[in-house]
């Protein structure tokens, strides 16, 4: 159970991987992007940097976002325990999770790097995209989109290495 008002790390990861990377980026060939630039535009492209920023923020949530320790505070049956008991239980459950998911720090670092590389690739693309029609270079646009695709594949693979939900050791 996720605390009210907070998206679970698994939901964020899934949305970024499937809805954003696979359904909005990795399925677009460079020539399609050039056509979109010169045609009707691509309003969704303006939000891609927000998605990349969310991926960077997700890197900070990897350790605790998939930990069953959050269930200690969300399970009504555990409310009968004293605060110290809940704290001890939360710590023990989190320690067991970290032993089970022993590369949590490595995955977090890889996710941050992949997301930051994606931010850079998207910024470079937007620099060309936002030029006036007579100044934009289709070849540069294609090259920059190929870089976005390359970085998106890496980011997708890192997101795929994340748990699909809360990990119970």
C-alpha positions in Angstrom: 0.0 0.0 0.0 1.3 3.4 -0.9 0.8 6.4 1.4 -2.0 8.7 0.2 -0.8 11.3 -2.2 2.4 9.5 -3.0 2.9 7.5 -6.3 4.6 4.2 -5.7 8.1 3.8 -7.1 6.8 0.8 -9.1 4.0 2.9 -10.7 6.5 5.6 -11.6 9.0 3.1 -13.0 6.3 1.3 -15.0 4.9 4.5 -16.5 8.3 5.8 -17.5 9.3 2.5 -19.1 6.1 1.7 -20.9 4.1 4.8 -21.4 7.0 7.2 -22.0 10.0 5.3 -23.4 8.4 2.4 -25.2 5.2 4.1 -26.4 6.4 7.6 -27.1 10.1 7.5 -27.9 11.4 4.1 -28.9 8.7 3.6 -31.5 9.6 6.7 -33.4 12.1 6.6 -36.3 14.2 9.7 -37.0 12.3 10.5 -40.2 9.0 10.5 -38.3 10.5 13.0 -35.9 11.6 15.2 -38.8 8.1 15.1 -40.2 6.6 16.0 -36.8 9.0 18.9 -36.6 7.9 20.3 -39.9 4.3 19.2 -39.7 1.7 19.4 -37.0 4.3 19.5 -34.2 4.6 17.1 -31.3 3.1 18.6 -28.1 4.1 15.5 -26.0 7.8 16.3 -26.7 7.6 19.3 -24.5 6.9 17.0 -21.5 9.8 14.6 -22.1 12.2 16.6 -20.0 9.7 16.4 -17.1 9.7 12.6 -17.6 13.5 12.5 -17.6 13.5 14.7 -14.4 11.1 12.2 -12.8 13.5 9.4 -13.7 16.3 11.2 -11.9 14.1 11.7 -8.9 13.2 8.0 -8.9 16.9 7.2 -8.4 16.5 8.7 -4.9 13.5 6.4 -4.2 15.0 3.1 -5.2 16.2 2.0 -1.8 13.0 2.8 0.1 10.4 2.9 -2.7 10.4 -0.9 -3.2 11.1 -1.8 0.5 8.4 -3.6 2.4 9.3 -1.4 5.4 6.7 1.1 4.2 4.1 -1.5 5.0 4.8 -1.3 8.7 3.3 2.2 8.8 0.4 1.3 6.5 -0.8 -1.9 8.0 -3.6 -1.2 10.5 -2.9 -4.4 12.4 0.5 -3.2 13.4 -0.9 0.0 15.0 -1.2 -2.0 18.3 2.6 -2.2 18.5 4.5 0.4 20.5 6.4 2.9 18.4 9.8 1.3 19.4 8.5 -2.1 18.2 7.3 -0.7 14.9 10.6 1.1 14.4 12.5 -2.2 15.1 10.2 -4.1 12.8 10.6 -1.5 10.0 14.3 -1.6 10.4 14.5 -5.4 10.4 12.2 -5.7 7.3 14.3 -3.0 5.5 17.5 -4.7 6.3 16.2 -8.1 5.0 15.1 -6.3 1.8 18.5 -4.7 1.3 20.1 -8.2 1.7 17.7 -9.6 -0.8 18.1 -6.7 -3.2 21.8 -6.5 -2.6 22.6 -4.2 -5.5 20.1 -1.4 -4.6 22.8 1.2 -4.5 24.3 0.2 -7.8 20.9 0.3 -9.5 20.2 3.7 -8.1 23.5 5.0 -9.4 22.9 3.5 -12.8 19.4 4.9 -12.9 20.6 8.4 -12.0 23.3 8.3 -14.7 20.9 6.9 -17.4 18.3 9.5 -16.6 20.8 12.4 -16.6 22.2 11.2 -19.9 18.6 11.2 -21.2 18.1 14.8 -19.9 21.2 15.9 -21.9 20.1 14.1 -25.1 16.6 15.7 -24.8 18.0 19.1 -24.2 20.3 18.8 -27.2 17.3 17.7 -29.3 15.2 20.6 -28.1 17.9 23.1 -28.9 17.6 22.0 -32.6 13.8 21.5 -32.5 13.2 25.0 -31.2 15.2 26.7 -34.0 13.2 28.6 -36.6 12.1 26.6 -39.6 14.8 27.9 -41.9 17.5 27.3 -39.3 16.7 23.8 -38.3 18.8 21.0 -39.9 17.0 17.8 -40.6 20.3 15.9 -40.4 21.2 17.3 -37.0 17.6 16.5 -35.9 18.0 12.9 -37.0 21.4 12.6 -35.3 20.0 14.0 -32.1 17.0 11.8 -32.2 19.2 8.8 -32.7 21.1 9.8 -29.5 17.8 10.1 -27.7 16.9 6.6 -28.8 20.3 5.3 -27.6 19.8 6.9 -24.2 16.2 5.7 -24.0 17.2 2.1 -24.6 19.8 2.3 -21.8 17.3 4.0 -19.4 14.6 1.4 -20.3 17.1 -1.4 -19.5 17.9 0.2 -16.1 14.2 0.7 -15.3 13.6 -2.9 -16.3 16.2 -4.0 -13.6 14.0 -2.4 -10.9 11.6 -4.5 -8.9 8.0 -4.5 -10.3 6.6 -3.7 -6.8 7.4 -4.0 -3.2 10.0 -6.6 -2.7 9.2 -9.2 0.1 12.4 -11.0 1.0 
